[in-house]
């Protein structure tokens, strides 16, 4: 049950980030909004790392599903971390 809740929570959170990122980067590219979006992406990246650590050795439920979710969380951590680094590096070109 905890894997299902974590999966839905992660999917919902990433959907919100997709919508927020599109809105911030296309319409309101001010220093404040880009900075807030940069902070949110850094926090969600770290949260994905915590999801990986929590589910890699989780004993309850199906261990195969737990390992798949943990690997997906690690991949999302690396992707979000890379995106956060790139966004932080090029934030001056993004801000209007």
N, C-alpha and C positions, 0 to 999 in steps of 0.2 A: 504494500500500500504506500509506503514512503517513497518508493521509486516512481510510482505514478504521480504522486503529488509533486515531487521534484521535477519530473519531466514536464508536467503541465505548467508549473511555475516558471521553469526555464524558457519554455517555448513562448509563454505569454510575455515574459520580460524582454526577450529578444525581438518579438513582434513590436512591442512598444518602442524599443530602441531604433528599429528600422523606420518606423513612422516619425519618431522624433528627429532622427538624423536627416531624413529627407526634408522635413520641415525646416530644420535649423540651417542646413547647408544650402538649400535652394532659395529660401525666402528671407530669413532673418539671420544674416551672417555678421552679427555684431560681435564685439570682443566678449561681451558677457555671455551670450548664448553659445558661442563656440567654446568658451571656457567651461561652461556648465556641461555641455555635451562631452567635452574631453574628460571631465571628472566622472561623469556617469559611465562612459566607456571603460575607464580605468577601474572603477569599482566593480562593474559587471565582469570584467576580465578576471579580477581577483576572486569574485564569487564563483566563477567557473572552475578556478583552481581548487577552491574549497569543496565544490561538488565532486571533483575528481578524487580528492583525498578521502572524502566521506564514503564514496561508493566503490572504491577500488577493492576494499577488503570487507565490504558489508556482508554479513553472514545470513541475514534473513532474506527470504524469497529466493528467486532464481539467480544463482551466481553468474550465469552466462549473461542475463539481461543487465545485471549490475555492472559487469565488466564492460559491456557495450556502452552503457550510459556513461561510465567513468571515462572511457576512451573518447567518446563524443565531447564530454566536458573538457577534457584536456585539449582536444583539437580546437574547440571554441575559445579556450583560454589563449592558445597561441595565436589564433586569428585575431581575436579582439585586442590582444596585446600588441600585435604588429600594427593593426589599424590605429590604435591609440598613439603609438610611437610616430607613425606617419602623419597623423592629424596634428600632433604636437609639433612636429618639425615644420610642417607647411601651414601652420595656422595664420601666419602673417599674409600669405597669399589668399587665404580663404576669406578673411575678414574684409568687409567692404570699407 
